[in-house]
Amino acid sequence: MTYSAEISRTNPSCFLFLIDQSGSMDDSFGTGDTPKRKADGVADAINRLLQNLVIKCAKSEGVRDYYHVGVIGYGGKVGPAFTGSLAGRELVPVSEIADHPARIDERTRKIDDGAGGLVDETVKFPVWFDPTAQGGTPMCEALTQACRSLEGWLQSHPDSFPPVVVNITDGESTDGDPSAAAAALRDLASHDGHPLLFNVHLSSHRTAPIEFPFGTENLPDDYARLLFAMSSSLPPYMVSAASQEGIAVSDASRGFVFNGDIVSVIRFLDIGTRPSNLR
């Protein structure tokens, strides 16, 4: 189980994001001068990630299908969460994602004016995924649906670099203990290894995130320890990437963040979706 398979157009890999869309995602992150609603912050992070994946796969002849990507939302309902023409699709080749954003928003950002100050710049921001916050947190159903989706995908891609699944949530499962569903997903396999299941817990508190822990000693409660136990160990190349970002990690670190703010979410997504051997 080496996590070393070449990622190519003929042997793509897969990213699947499970996004908590429960009513509590209407709350704000606990950091920043103007705290952002969790649903909005996660949607922006996912859309930015999708744009970066498109750019990463863009070559002179077009966007190469190194990845298939899916987003499953779970709250008032559970299911594929792309909007626009990709609505209802489970795992979509990245070239189709490039061609079919639901819309292009205009955003402003601060840039250096060259004289020691900052000015606003308008940028285009493609959107594939919209924020939603309603209902409970049916995490078991989301993990079960993800398992079914990946099982079919792996049958078609048996030699692939294993899929990476990132579950982003701000609360406990409301449809039972998700441990068994998480274990079933992690038990799937390509010839190169088992899927990597990572978990990000979002916080409304002004407390420091716990990133990539390698034990449960500093985790505050049973819920944190449950998410830790559900999370896969980081493969060596991700340990190296996290270390390069100045994060204290070890070979025993797991793909888990507890009490995450939007900065830790973005950093986690960057490290967790960094390819090891793209060709």
Buried (B, 14 or more C-beta within 10 A) or exposed (E): EEBEBBBBEEBBBBBBBBBBBBBBBBBBBBBEEEBBBBBBBBBBBBBBBBBEBBEBBBEEEEBBBBBBBBBBBBBBEBBBBBBEEBEEBBBBBBBBBBEBBBEEEEEEEEEEEEEEEEEEEEEEBBBBBBBBBBBBBBBBBBBBBBBEBBEEBBEEBEEBBBBBBBBBBBBBBBBEEBBEBBBBBBEBEBEBBBBBBBBBBBBBEEEEBBBBBBEEEEBEEEBBBBBBBBBBBBBEBBBBBBBEEEBEBEEEBBBBBBBBBBEBBBBBBBBBBBBBEBE
